[in-house]
């Protein structure tokens, strides 16, 4: 008797579910061609060639005669790929103060 009641309840439940599903039924189309193809993504292998940077050319610079007293020779240097020639620079008297020895607001 107990199994008959369980079967009857399952049958009534299935009928109720199918009735409610048929009320919202629609037309559906689908195509299945088997299992989906696996997508394999591999990382590219990059082999970096060693970059050889040649050292800059050694520049031999001759120092010209000093233009006067109080000048200092500033040697040349490389600025990227361009050689900047050395030059004579006037050396100020005290820590960058050449003409201003007091109140600068005069």
HELIX and SHEET records of a PDB file:
HELIX    1   1 UNK A    2  UNK A   23  1                                  22    
SHEET    1   A 2 UNK A  71  UNK A  74  0                                        
SHEET    2   A 2 UNK A  87  UNK A  90 -1                                        
SHEET    1   B 2 UNK A  77  UNK A  79  0                                        
SHEET    2   B 2 UNK A  82  UNK A  84 -1                                        
END                                                                             
